[in-house]
Amino acid sequence: MSIIINAEGLSCPQPVLMTLDKIKEIQKGEIMIKVDTNTSKENVSRAAQSQGWKTTDIQEQITGYQITIKKE
């Protein structure tokens, strides 16, 4: 089951901080993060990778992007 973080409408660093908080909380698994800017997409992906998580999917949507990150 994926955890979803809806960070649409929030500017950086808020989406990154929300993602890092959830990463610390669950340690491993899959998280989907919804953001609405390219900058947030890049920053969230980079922050996740710095914590040892892999960006497994990025889908462009009407309102922005959905990023899926995963750690086994």
N, CA, C and O atoms as a Tripos MOL2 file, in Angstrom:
@<TRIPOS>MOLECULE
protein
  288   287    72     0     0
PROTEIN
NO_CHARGES

@<TRIPOS>ATOM
      1 N           0.8410   -1.1950    0.0000 N.3       1 MET1
      2 CA          0.0000    0.0000    0.0000 C.3       1 MET1
      3 C           0.8800    1.2490    0.0000 C.2       1 MET1
      4 O           1.8120    1.3620    0.7960 O.2       1 MET1
      5 N           0.5840    2.1540   -0.8710 N.am      2 SER2
      6 CA          1.3610    3.3770   -0.9720 C.3       2 SER2
      7 C           0.8280    4.4460   -0.0300 C.2       2 SER2
      8 O          -0.3750    4.5540    0.2080 O.2       2 SER2
      9 N           1.7370    5.2140    0.4850 N.am      3 ILE3
     10 CA          1.3900    6.3960    1.2670 C.3       3 ILE3
     11 C           1.3960    7.5650    0.2960 C.2       3 ILE3
     12 O           2.2890    7.6700   -0.5450 O.2       3 ILE3
     13 N           0.4120    8.4390    0.4060 N.am      4 ILE4
     14 CA          0.3290    9.5910   -0.4950 C.3       4 ILE4
     15 C           0.5250   10.8710    0.2910 C.2       4 ILE4
     16 O          -0.1230   11.0970    1.3120 O.2       4 ILE4
     17 N           1.4330   11.7080   -0.2020 N.am      5 ILE5
     18 CA          1.6430   13.0410    0.3540 C.3       5 ILE5
     19 C           1.1460   14.0270   -0.6900 C.2       5 ILE5
     20 O           1.6600   14.0650   -1.8080 O.2       5 ILE5
     21 N           0.1550   14.8170   -0.3310 N.am      6 ASN6
     22 CA         -0.3460   15.8160   -1.2600 C.3       6 ASN6
     23 C           0.2640   17.1680   -0.8920 C.2       6 ASN6
     24 O          -0.1670   17.8230    0.0560 O.2       6 ASN6
     25 N           1.2800   17.5710   -1.6660 N.am      7 ALA7
     26 CA          1.9630   18.8360   -1.4260 C.3       7 ALA7
     27 C           1.6290   19.8490   -2.5280 C.2       7 ALA7
     28 O           2.3600   20.8200   -2.7270 O.2       7 ALA7
     29 N           0.5270   19.6190   -3.2350 N.am      8 GLU8
     30 CA          0.1180   20.5530   -4.2780 C.3       8 GLU8
     31 C          -0.2180   21.8980   -3.6360 C.2       8 GLU8
     32 O          -0.8470   21.9620   -2.5790 O.2       8 GLU8
     33 N           0.2100   22.9570   -4.2920 N.am      9 GLY9
     34 CA         -0.0700   24.2940   -3.7830 C.3       9 GLY9
     35 C           0.9420   24.7820   -2.7650 C.2       9 GLY9
     36 O           0.8840   25.9330   -2.3310 O.2       9 GLY9
     37 N           1.8730   23.9120   -2.3780 N.am     10 LEU10
     38 CA          2.8950   24.3050   -1.4030 C.3      10 LEU10
     39 C           4.2020   24.5690   -2.1310 C.2      10 LEU10
     40 O           4.5630   23.8590   -3.0700 O.2      10 LEU10
     41 N           4.9020   25.5970   -1.6840 N.am     11 SER11
     42 CA          6.1890   25.9060   -2.3200 C.3      11 SER11
     43 C           7.3180   25.3200   -1.4820 C.2      11 SER11
     44 O           7.1570   25.0470   -0.2930 O.2      11 SER11
     45 N           8.4590   25.1360   -2.1280 N.am     12 CYS12
     46 CA          9.6180   24.5990   -1.4370 C.3      12 CYS12
     47 C          10.0160   25.5620   -0.3220 C.2      12 CYS12
     48 O           9.9040   26.7770   -0.4810 O.2      12 CYS12
     49 N          10.4750   25.0290    0.7940 N.am     13 PRO13
     50 CA         10.8790   23.6290    1.0220 C.3      13 PRO13
     51 C           9.7800   22.7330    1.5790 C.2      13 PRO13
     52 O          10.0710   21.6010    1.9650 O.2      13 PRO13
     53 N           8.5550   23.1800    1.6380 N.am     14 GLN14
     54 CA          7.4830   22.4070    2.2930 C.3      14 GLN14
     55 C           7.3250   20.9780    1.7510 C.2      14 GLN14
     56 O           7.2950   20.0440    2.5510 O.2      14 GLN14
     57 N           7.2230   20.7640    0.4190 N.am     15 PRO15
     58 CA          7.0980   19.3880   -0.0750 C.3      15 PRO15
     59 C           8.2870   18.5020    0.3160 C.2      15 PRO15
     60 O           8.1160   17.3230    0.6250 O.2      15 PRO15
     61 N           9.4890   19.0810    0.2990 N.am     16 VAL16
     62 CA         10.6920   18.3290    0.6820 C.3      16 VAL16
     63 C          10.6240   17.9470    2.1560 C.2      16 VAL16
     64 O          10.9010   16.8010    2.5080 O.2      16 VAL16
     65 N          10.2630   18.8800    3.0140 N.am     17 LEU17
     66 CA         10.1830   18.6100    4.4500 C.3      17 LEU17
     67 C           9.1160   17.5560    4.7520 C.2      17 LEU17
     68 O           9.3360   16.6810    5.5900 O.2      17 LEU17
     69 N           7.9700   17.6290    4.0820 N.am     18 MET18
     70 CA          6.9140   16.6400    4.2790 C.3      18 MET18
     71 C           7.4020   15.2490    3.8680 C.2      18 MET18
     72 O           7.1230   14.2570    4.5410 O.2      18 MET18
     73 N           8.1320   15.1940    2.7550 N.am     19 THR19
     74 CA          8.6620   13.9160    2.2700 C.3      19 THR19
     75 C           9.6960   13.3540    3.2420 C.2      19 THR19
     76 O           9.6530   12.1720    3.5810 O.2      19 THR19
     77 N          10.6210   14.1930    3.6900 N.am     20 LEU20
     78 CA         11.6600   13.7300    4.6140 C.3      20 LEU20
     79 C          11.0660   13.2670    5.9410 C.2      20 LEU20
     80 O          11.5400   12.2900    6.5200 O.2      20 LEU20
     81 N          10.0440   13.9500    6.4240 N.am     21 ASP21
     82 CA          9.3720   13.5310    7.6650 C.3      21 ASP21
     83 C           8.7750   12.1350    7.5040 C.2      21 ASP21
     84 O           8.9020   11.2940    8.3940 O.2      21 ASP21
     85 N           8.1240   11.8920    6.3650 N.am     22 LYS22
     86 CA          7.4920   10.5910    6.1290 C.3      22 LYS22
     87 C           8.5440    9.5010    5.9480 C.2      22 LYS22
     88 O           8.3570    8.3770    6.4140 O.2      22 LYS22
     89 N           9.6550    9.8260    5.2720 N.am     23 ILE23
     90 CA         10.7620    8.8700    5.0970 C.3      23 ILE23
     91 C          11.2860    8.4340    6.4700 C.2      23 ILE23
     92 O          11.5040    7.2460    6.7050 O.2      23 ILE23
     93 N          11.4870    9.3970    7.3720 N.am     24 LYS24
     94 CA         11.9750    9.0740    8.7210 C.3      24 LYS24
     95 C          10.9680    8.2130    9.4690 C.2      24 LYS24
     96 O          11.3420    7.3160   10.2240 O.2      24 LYS24
     97 N           9.6910    8.4940    9.2530 N.am     25 GLU25
     98 CA          8.6300    7.7930    9.9680 C.3      25 GLU25
     99 C           8.5080    6.3290    9.5470 C.2      25 GLU25
    100 O           8.3920    5.4480   10.3990 O.2      25 GLU25
    101 N           8.5340    6.0630    8.2350 N.am     26 ILE26
    102 CA          8.2680    4.6940    7.7840 C.3      26 ILE26
    103 C           9.5290    3.8940    7.4430 C.2      26 ILE26
    104 O           9.4450    2.6720    7.3230 O.2      26 ILE26
    105 N          10.6840    4.5290    7.2840 N.am     27 GLN27
    106 CA         11.9680    3.8570    7.0300 C.3      27 GLN27
    107 C          12.0780    3.1550    5.6750 C.2      27 GLN27
    108 O          13.1050    3.2720    5.0070 O.2      27 GLN27
    109 N          11.0410    2.4310    5.2600 N.am     28 LYS28
    110 CA         11.0690    1.7660    3.9530 C.3      28 LYS28
    111 C           9.6420    1.5770    3.4610 C.2      28 LYS28
    112 O           8.6830    1.6670    4.2280 O.2      28 LYS28
    113 N           9.5260    1.3150    2.1700 N.am     29 GLY29
    114 CA          8.2130    1.1530    1.5660 C.3      29 GLY29
    115 C           8.0900    1.9960    0.3130 C.2      29 GLY29
    116 O           9.0670    2.2080   -0.4050 O.2      29 GLY29
    117 N           6.8770    2.4770    0.0560 N.am     30 GLU30
    118 CA          6.6200    3.2730   -1.1480 C.3      30 GLU30
    119 C           5.7990    4.4980   -0.7690 C.2      30 GLU30
    120 O           4.8280    4.4080   -0.0180 O.2      30 GLU30
    121 N           6.2060    5.6350   -1.3000 N.am     31 ILE31
    122 CA          5.5100    6.9000   -1.0410 C.3      31 ILE31
    123 C           5.2600    7.5870   -2.3780 C.2      31 ILE31
    124 O           6.1470    7.6520   -3.2300 O.2      31 ILE31
    125 N           4.0410    8.0980   -2.5530 N.am     32 MET32
    126 CA          3.7220    8.9180   -3.7150 C.3      32 MET32
    127 C           3.5600   10.3520   -3.2360 C.2      32 MET32
    128 O           2.8260   10.6200   -2.2840 O.2      32 MET32
    129 N           4.2490   11.2690   -3.9020 N.am     33 ILE33
    130 CA          4.1920   12.6820   -3.5330 C.3      33 ILE33
    131 C           3.6230   13.4600   -4.7040 C.2      33 ILE33
    132 O           4.1030   13.3430   -5.8320 O.2      33 ILE33
    133 N           2.5920   14.2570   -4.4320 N.am     34 LYS34
    134 CA          1.9990   15.1060   -5.4680 C.3      34 LYS34
    135 C           2.4970   16.5340   -5.2640 C.2      34 LYS34
    136 O           2.3370   17.1170   -4.1920 O.2      34 LYS34
    137 N           3.1020   17.0830   -6.3140 N.am     35 VAL35
    138 CA          3.6070   18.4660   -6.2820 C.3      35 VAL35
    139 C           3.1290   19.1710   -7.5440 C.2      35 VAL35
    140 O           2.7200   18.5280   -8.5100 O.2      35 VAL35
    141 N           3.1840   20.5040   -7.5250 N.am     36 ASP36
    142 CA          2.6690   21.2130   -8.7010 C.3      36 ASP36
    143 C           3.6980   22.0440   -9.4470 C.2      36 ASP36
    144 O           3.3480   22.7650  -10.3820 O.2      36 ASP36
    145 N           4.9730   21.9550   -9.0460 N.am     37 THR37
    146 CA          5.9980   22.6890   -9.8040 C.3      37 THR37
    147 C           7.1700   21.7760  -10.1510 C.2      37 THR37
    148 O           7.4330   20.7860   -9.4690 O.2      37 THR37
    149 N           7.8540   22.1270  -11.2070 N.am     38 ASN38
    150 CA          9.0390   21.3910  -11.6320 C.3      38 ASN38
    151 C          10.1230   21.4720  -10.5650 C.2      38 ASN38
    152 O          10.8220   20.4910  -10.3170 O.2      38 ASN38
    153 N          10.2670   22.6280   -9.9340 N.am     39 THR39
    154 CA         11.2740   22.8100   -8.8780 C.3      39 THR39
    155 C          11.0140   21.8540   -7.7230 C.2      39 THR39
    156 O          11.9350   21.2000   -7.2330 O.2      39 THR39
    157 N           9.7670   21.7720   -7.2910 N.am     40 SER40
    158 CA          9.4220   20.8500   -6.2060 C.3      40 SER40
    159 C           9.7040   19.4030   -6.6140 C.2      40 SER40
    160 O          10.2040   18.6140   -5.8130 O.2      40 SER40
    161 N           9.3800   19.0600   -7.8660 N.am     41 LYS41
    162 CA          9.6340   17.7040   -8.3710 C.3      41 LYS41
    163 C          11.1150   17.3680   -8.2630 C.2      41 LYS41
    164 O          11.4800   16.3010   -7.7700 O.2      41 LYS41
    165 N          11.9640   18.2760   -8.7240 N.am     42 GLU42
    166 CA         13.4110   18.0520   -8.6870 C.3      42 GLU42
    167 C          13.9240   17.9650   -7.2520 C.2      42 GLU42
    168 O          14.7190   17.0830   -6.9260 O.2      42 GLU42
    169 N          13.4680   18.8810   -6.3960 N.am     43 ASN43
    170 CA         13.9490   18.9240   -5.0100 C.3      43 ASN43
    171 C          13.5150   17.7040   -4.2070 C.2      43 ASN43
    172 O          14.3010   17.1610   -3.4310 O.2      43 ASN43
    173 N          12.2680   17.2690   -4.3870 N.am     44 VAL44
    174 CA         11.7820   16.0820   -3.6760 C.3      44 VAL44
    175 C          12.5500   14.8400   -4.1290 C.2      44 VAL44
    176 O          12.9470   14.0240   -3.2970 O.2      44 VAL44
    177 N          12.7620   14.6900   -5.4240 N.am     45 SER45
    178 CA         13.5040   13.5350   -5.9440 C.3      45 SER45
    179 C          14.9310   13.5160   -5.3940 C.2      45 SER45
    180 O          15.4280   12.4700   -4.9770 O.2      45 SER45
    181 N          15.5760   14.6660   -5.3980 N.am     46 ARG46
    182 CA         16.9450   14.7780   -4.8940 C.3      46 ARG46
    183 C          17.0160   14.4630   -3.3950 C.2      46 ARG46
    184 O          17.9160   13.7500   -2.9500 O.2      46 ARG46
    185 N          16.0700   14.9950   -2.6220 N.am     47 ALA47
    186 CA         16.0460   14.7690   -1.1720 C.3      47 ALA47
    187 C          15.8390   13.2850   -0.8660 C.2      47 ALA47
    188 O          16.4900   12.7350    0.0230 O.2      47 ALA47
    189 N          14.9330   12.6380   -1.6050 N.am     48 ALA48
    190 CA         14.6760   11.2090   -1.3880 C.3      48 ALA48
    191 C          15.9250   10.3820   -1.6840 C.2      48 ALA48
    192 O          16.2770    9.4770   -0.9270 O.2      48 ALA48
    193 N          16.5890   10.7040   -2.7920 N.am     49 GLN49
    194 CA         17.8040    9.9730   -3.1600 C.3      49 GLN49
    195 C          18.9030   10.1690   -2.1210 C.2      49 GLN49
    196 O          19.6850    9.2510   -1.8720 O.2      49 GLN49
    197 N          18.9720   11.3410   -1.5150 N.am     50 SER50
    198 CA         19.9940   11.6050   -0.4940 C.3      50 SER50
    199 C          19.7610   10.7470    0.7580 C.2      50 SER50
    200 O          20.6730   10.5490    1.5610 O.2      50 SER50
    201 N          18.5330   10.2420    0.9140 N.am     51 GLN51
    202 CA         18.1960    9.3820    2.0550 C.3      51 GLN51
    203 C          18.2210    7.8900    1.6780 C.2      51 GLN51
    204 O          17.8270    7.0330    2.4690 O.2      51 GLN51
    205 N          18.6880    7.6020    0.4680 N.am     52 GLY52
    206 CA         18.8020    6.2110    0.0370 C.3      52 GLY52
    207 C          17.5490    5.6520   -0.6180 C.2      52 GLY52
    208 O          17.4490    4.4420   -0.8220 O.2      52 GLY52
    209 N          16.5860    6.5170   -0.9540 N.am     53 TRP53
    210 CA         15.3640    6.0940   -1.6300 C.3      53 TRP53
    211 C          15.5450    6.2610   -3.1300 C.2      53 TRP53
    212 O          16.2970    7.1280   -3.5760 O.2      53 TRP53
    213 N          14.8530    5.4270   -3.9150 N.am     54 LYS54
    214 CA         14.9050    5.5210   -5.3740 C.3      54 LYS54
    215 C          13.6210    6.1560   -5.8990 C.2      54 LYS54
    216 O          12.5230    5.8400   -5.4420 O.2      54 LYS54
    217 N          13.7790    7.0500   -6.8620 N.am     55 THR55
    218 CA         12.6110    7.5880   -7.5670 C.3      55 THR55
    219 C          12.2570    6.5640   -8.6350 C.2      55 THR55
    220 O          13.0090    6.3710   -9.5910 O.2      55 THR55
    221 N          11.1100    5.9070   -8.4710 N.am     56 THR56
    222 CA         10.7480    4.8260   -9.3860 C.3      56 THR56
    223 C           9.8220    5.2850  -10.5050 C.2      56 THR56
    224 O           9.7130    4.6190  -11.5350 O.2      56 THR56
    225 N           9.1500    6.4280  -10.3060 N.am     57 ASP57
    226 CA          8.2170    6.8850  -11.3320 C.3      57 ASP57
    227 C           7.9130    8.3670  -11.1360 C.2      57 ASP57
    228 O           7.7680    8.8390  -10.0080 O.2      57 ASP57
    229 N           7.8180    9.0860  -12.2400 N.am     58 ILE58
    230 CA          7.3470   10.4740  -12.2080 C.3      58 ILE58
    231 C           6.3070   10.6050  -13.3090 C.2      58 ILE58
    232 O           6.6070   10.4030  -14.4860 O.2      58 ILE58
    233 N           5.0910   10.9440  -12.9230 N.am     59 GLN59
    234 CA          4.0130   11.1210  -13.8950 C.3      59 GLN59
    235 C           3.6240   12.5870  -13.9530 C.2      59 GLN59
    236 O           3.3430   13.2190  -12.9350 O.2      59 GLN59
    237 N           3.6150   13.1090  -15.1710 N.am     60 GLU60
    238 CA          3.1410   14.4790  -15.3430 C.3      60 GLU60
    239 C           1.6160   14.4470  -15.3630 C.2      60 GLU60
    240 O           1.0130   13.6480  -16.0790 O.2      60 GLU60
    241 N           1.0030   15.3170  -14.5760 N.am     61 GLN61
    242 CA         -0.4390   15.3840  -14.5000 C.3      61 GLN61
    243 C          -0.8980   16.8000  -14.8270 C.2      61 GLN61
    244 O          -0.0810   17.7100  -14.9650 O.2      61 GLN61
    245 N          -2.1950   16.9740  -14.9460 N.am     62 ILE62
    246 CA         -2.7390   18.2890  -15.2910 C.3      62 ILE62
    247 C          -2.3140   19.3370  -14.2630 C.2      62 ILE62
    248 O          -1.9710   20.4650  -14.6190 O.2      62 ILE62
    249 N          -2.3410   18.9540  -12.9880 N.am     63 THR63
    250 CA         -2.0410   19.9130  -11.9170 C.3      63 THR63
    251 C          -0.5760   19.9140  -11.4870 C.2      63 THR63
    252 O          -0.1930   20.6990  -10.6190 O.2      63 THR63
    253 N           0.2400   19.0590  -12.0720 N.am     64 GLY64
    254 CA          1.6490   19.0330  -11.6790 C.3      64 GLY64
    255 C           2.2620   17.6620  -11.9160 C.2      64 GLY64
    256 O           2.2100   17.1260  -13.0230 O.2      64 GLY64
    257 N           2.8490   17.1000  -10.8530 N.am     65 TYR65
    258 CA          3.5710   15.8360  -10.9820 C.3      65 TYR65
    259 C           3.2290   14.9080   -9.8260 C.2      65 TYR65
    260 O           2.9270   15.3480   -8.7170 O.2      65 TYR65
    261 N           3.2850   13.6210  -10.1150 N.am     66 GLN66
    262 CA          3.1890   12.6160   -9.0650 C.3      66 GLN66
    263 C           4.4930   11.8310   -9.0800 C.2      66 GLN66
    264 O           4.8350   11.1910  -10.0740 O.2      66 GLN66
    265 N           5.2100   11.8880   -7.9750 N.am     67 ILE67
    266 CA          6.5080   11.2310   -7.8500 C.3      67 ILE67
    267 C           6.3280   10.0040   -6.9670 C.2      67 ILE67
    268 O           5.7240   10.0820   -5.8970 O.2      67 ILE67
    269 N           6.8510    8.8820   -7.4180 N.am     68 THR68
    270 CA          6.8160    7.6840   -6.5880 C.3      68 THR68
    271 C           8.2470    7.3500   -6.1750 C.2      68 THR68
    272 O           9.1380    7.2190   -7.0140 O.2      68 THR68
    273 N           8.4470    7.2150   -4.8650 N.am     69 ILE69
    274 CA          9.7590    6.8370   -4.3460 C.3      69 ILE69
    275 C           9.6190    5.5340   -3.5690 C.2      69 ILE69
    276 O           8.5510    5.2170   -3.0450 O.2      69 ILE69
    277 N          10.7120    4.7870   -3.5060 N.am     70 LYS70
    278 CA         10.6420    3.4530   -2.9240 C.3      70 LYS70
    279 C          11.9660    3.1070   -2.2390 C.2      70 LYS70
    280 O          13.0470    3.4770   -2.6960 O.2      70 LYS70
    281 N          11.8380    2.3830   -1.1270 N.am     71 LYS71
    282 CA         13.0260    1.8170   -0.4730 C.3      71 LYS71
    283 C          12.6440    0.4470    0.0470 C.2      71 LYS71
    284 O          11.6380    0.2820    0.7380 O.2      71 LYS71
    285 N          13.4700   -0.5400   -0.2990 N.am     72 GLU72
    286 CA         13.2110   -1.9370    0.1190 C.3      72 GLU72
    287 C          13.6770   -2.1420    1.5400 C.2      72 GLU72
    288 O          13.5510   -3.2420    2.0790 O.2      72 GLU72
@<TRIPOS>BOND
     1     1     2 1
     2     2     3 1
     3     3     4 2
     4     3     5 am
     5     5     6 1
     6     6     7 1
     7     7     8 2
     8     7     9 am
     9     9    10 1
    10    10    11 1
    11    11    12 2
    12    11    13 am
    13    13    14 1
    14    14    15 1
    15    15    16 2
    16    15    17 am
    17    17    18 1
    18    18    19 1
    19    19    20 2
    20    19    21 am
    21    21    22 1
    22    22    23 1
    23    23    24 2
    24    23    25 am
    25    25    26 1
    26    26    27 1
    27    27    28 2
    28    27    29 am
    29    29    30 1
    30    30    31 1
    31    31    32 2
    32    31    33 am
    33    33    34 1
    34    34    35 1
    35    35    36 2
    36    35    37 am
    37    37    38 1
    38    38    39 1
    39    39    40 2
    40    39    41 am
    41    41    42 1
    42    42    43 1
    43    43    44 2
    44    43    45 am
    45    45    46 1
    46    46    47 1
    47    47    48 2
    48    47    49 am
    49    49    50 1
    50    50    51 1
    51    51    52 2
    52    51    53 am
    53    53    54 1
    54    54    55 1
    55    55    56 2
    56    55    57 am
    57    57    58 1
    58    58    59 1
    59    59    60 2
    60    59    61 am
    61    61    62 1
    62    62    63 1
    63    63    64 2
    64    63    65 am
    65    65    66 1
    66    66    67 1
    67    67    68 2
    68    67    69 am
    69    69    70 1
    70    70    71 1
    71    71    72 2
    72    71    73 am
    73    73    74 1
    74    74    75 1
    75    75    76 2
    76    75    77 am
    77    77    78 1
    78    78    79 1
    79    79    80 2
    80    79    81 am
    81    81    82 1
    82    82    83 1
    83    83    84 2
    84    83    85 am
    85    85    86 1
    86    86    87 1
    87    87    88 2
    88    87    89 am
    89    89    90 1
    90    90    91 1
    91    91    92 2
    92    91    93 am
    93    93    94 1
    94    94    95 1
    95    95    96 2
    96    95    97 am
    97    97    98 1
    98    98    99 1
    99    99   100 2
   100    99   101 am
   101   101   102 1
   102   102   103 1
   103   103   104 2
   104   103   105 am
   105   105   106 1
   106   106   107 1
   107   107   108 2
   108   107   109 am
   109   109   110 1
   110   110   111 1
   111   111   112 2
   112   111   113 am
   113   113   114 1
   114   114   115 1
   115   115   116 2
   116   115   117 am
   117   117   118 1
   118   118   119 1
   119   119   120 2
   120   119   121 am
   121   121   122 1
   122   122   123 1
   123   123   124 2
   124   123   125 am
   125   125   126 1
   126   126   127 1
   127   127   128 2
   128   127   129 am
   129   129   130 1
   130   130   131 1
   131   131   132 2
   132   131   133 am
   133   133   134 1
   134   134   135 1
   135   135   136 2
   136   135   137 am
   137   137   138 1
   138   138   139 1
   139   139   140 2
   140   139   141 am
   141   141   142 1
   142   142   143 1
   143   143   144 2
   144   143   145 am
   145   145   146 1
   146   146   147 1
   147   147   148 2
   148   147   149 am
   149   149   150 1
   150   150   151 1
   151   151   152 2
   152   151   153 am
   153   153   154 1
   154   154   155 1
   155   155   156 2
   156   155   157 am
   157   157   158 1
   158   158   159 1
   159   159   160 2
   160   159   161 am
   161   161   162 1
   162   162   163 1
   163   163   164 2
   164   163   165 am
   165   165   166 1
   166   166   167 1
   167   167   168 2
   168   167   169 am
   169   169   170 1
   170   170   171 1
   171   171   172 2
   172   171   173 am
   173   173   174 1
   174   174   175 1
   175   175   176 2
   176   175   177 am
   177   177   178 1
   178   178   179 1
   179   179   180 2
   180   179   181 am
   181   181   182 1
   182   182   183 1
   183   183   184 2
   184   183   185 am
   185   185   186 1
   186   186   187 1
   187   187   188 2
   188   187   189 am
   189   189   190 1
   190   190   191 1
   191   191   192 2
   192   191   193 am
   193   193   194 1
   194   194   195 1
   195   195   196 2
   196   195   197 am
   197   197   198 1
   198   198   199 1
   199   199   200 2
   200   199   201 am
   201   201   202 1
   202   202   203 1
   203   203   204 2
   204   203   205 am
   205   205   206 1
   206   206   207 1
   207   207   208 2
   208   207   209 am
   209   209   210 1
   210   210   211 1
   211   211   212 2
   212   211   213 am
   213   213   214 1
   214   214   215 1
   215   215   216 2
   216   215   217 am
   217   217   218 1
   218   218   219 1
   219   219   220 2
   220   219   221 am
   221   221   222 1
   222   222   223 1
   223   223   224 2
   224   223   225 am
   225   225   226 1
   226   226   227 1
   227   227   228 2
   228   227   229 am
   229   229   230 1
   230   230   231 1
   231   231   232 2
   232   231   233 am
   233   233   234 1
   234   234   235 1
   235   235   236 2
   236   235   237 am
   237   237   238 1
   238   238   239 1
   239   239   240 2
   240   239   241 am
   241   241   242 1
   242   242   243 1
   243   243   244 2
   244   243   245 am
   245   245   246 1
   246   246   247 1
   247   247   248 2
   248   247   249 am
   249   249   250 1
   250   250   251 1
   251   251   252 2
   252   251   253 am
   253   253   254 1
   254   254   255 1
   255   255   256 2
   256   255   257 am
   257   257   258 1
   258   258   259 1
   259   259   260 2
   260   259   261 am
   261   261   262 1
   262   262   263 1
   263   263   264 2
   264   263   265 am
   265   265   266 1
   266   266   267 1
   267   267   268 2
   268   267   269 am
   269   269   270 1
   270   270   271 1
   271   271   272 2
   272   271   273 am
   273   273   274 1
   274   274   275 1
   275   275   276 2
   276   275   277 am
   277   277   278 1
   278   278   279 1
   279   279   280 2
   280   279   281 am
   281   281   282 1
   282   282   283 1
   283   283   284 2
   284   283   285 am
   285   285   286 1
   286   286   287 1
   287   287   288 2
@<TRIPOS>SUBSTRUCTURE
     1 MET1         2 RESIDUE 1 A MET
     2 SER2         6 RESIDUE 1 A SER
     3 ILE3        10 RESIDUE 1 A ILE
     4 ILE4        14 RESIDUE 1 A ILE
     5 ILE5        18 RESIDUE 1 A ILE
     6 ASN6        22 RESIDUE 1 A ASN
     7 ALA7        26 RESIDUE 1 A ALA
     8 GLU8        30 RESIDUE 1 A GLU
     9 GLY9        34 RESIDUE 1 A GLY
    10 LEU10       38 RESIDUE 1 A LEU
    11 SER11       42 RESIDUE 1 A SER
    12 CYS12       46 RESIDUE 1 A CYS
    13 PRO13       50 RESIDUE 1 A PRO
    14 GLN14       54 RESIDUE 1 A GLN
    15 PRO15       58 RESIDUE 1 A PRO
    16 VAL16       62 RESIDUE 1 A VAL
    17 LEU17       66 RESIDUE 1 A LEU
    18 MET18       70 RESIDUE 1 A MET
    19 THR19       74 RESIDUE 1 A THR
    20 LEU20       78 RESIDUE 1 A LEU
    21 ASP21       82 RESIDUE 1 A ASP
    22 LYS22       86 RESIDUE 1 A LYS
    23 ILE23       90 RESIDUE 1 A ILE
    24 LYS24       94 RESIDUE 1 A LYS
    25 GLU25       98 RESIDUE 1 A GLU
    26 ILE26      102 RESIDUE 1 A ILE
    27 GLN27      106 RESIDUE 1 A GLN
    28 LYS28      110 RESIDUE 1 A LYS
    29 GLY29      114 RESIDUE 1 A GLY
    30 GLU30      118 RESIDUE 1 A GLU
    31 ILE31      122 RESIDUE 1 A ILE
    32 MET32      126 RESIDUE 1 A MET
    33 ILE33      130 RESIDUE 1 A ILE
    34 LYS34      134 RESIDUE 1 A LYS
    35 VAL35      138 RESIDUE 1 A VAL
    36 ASP36      142 RESIDUE 1 A ASP
    37 THR37      146 RESIDUE 1 A THR
    38 ASN38      150 RESIDUE 1 A ASN
    39 THR39      154 RESIDUE 1 A THR
    40 SER40      158 RESIDUE 1 A SER
    41 LYS41      162 RESIDUE 1 A LYS
    42 GLU42      166 RESIDUE 1 A GLU
    43 ASN43      170 RESIDUE 1 A ASN
    44 VAL44      174 RESIDUE 1 A VAL
    45 SER45      178 RESIDUE 1 A SER
    46 ARG46      182 RESIDUE 1 A ARG
    47 ALA47      186 RESIDUE 1 A ALA
    48 ALA48      190 RESIDUE 1 A ALA
    49 GLN49      194 RESIDUE 1 A GLN
    50 SER50      198 RESIDUE 1 A SER
    51 GLN51      202 RESIDUE 1 A GLN
    52 GLY52      206 RESIDUE 1 A GLY
    53 TRP53      210 RESIDUE 1 A TRP
    54 LYS54      214 RESIDUE 1 A LYS
    55 THR55      218 RESIDUE 1 A THR
    56 THR56      222 RESIDUE 1 A THR
    57 ASP57      226 RESIDUE 1 A ASP
    58 ILE58      230 RESIDUE 1 A ILE
    59 GLN59      234 RESIDUE 1 A GLN
    60 GLU60      238 RESIDUE 1 A GLU
    61 GLN61      242 RESIDUE 1 A GLN
    62 ILE62      246 RESIDUE 1 A ILE
    63 THR63      250 RESIDUE 1 A THR
    64 GLY64      254 RESIDUE 1 A GLY
    65 TYR65      258 RESIDUE 1 A TYR
    66 GLN66      262 RESIDUE 1 A GLN
    67 ILE67      266 RESIDUE 1 A ILE
    68 THR68      270 RESIDUE 1 A THR
    69 ILE69      274 RESIDUE 1 A ILE
    70 LYS70      278 RESIDUE 1 A LYS
    71 LYS71      282 RESIDUE 1 A LYS
    72 GLU72      286 RESIDUE 1 A GLU
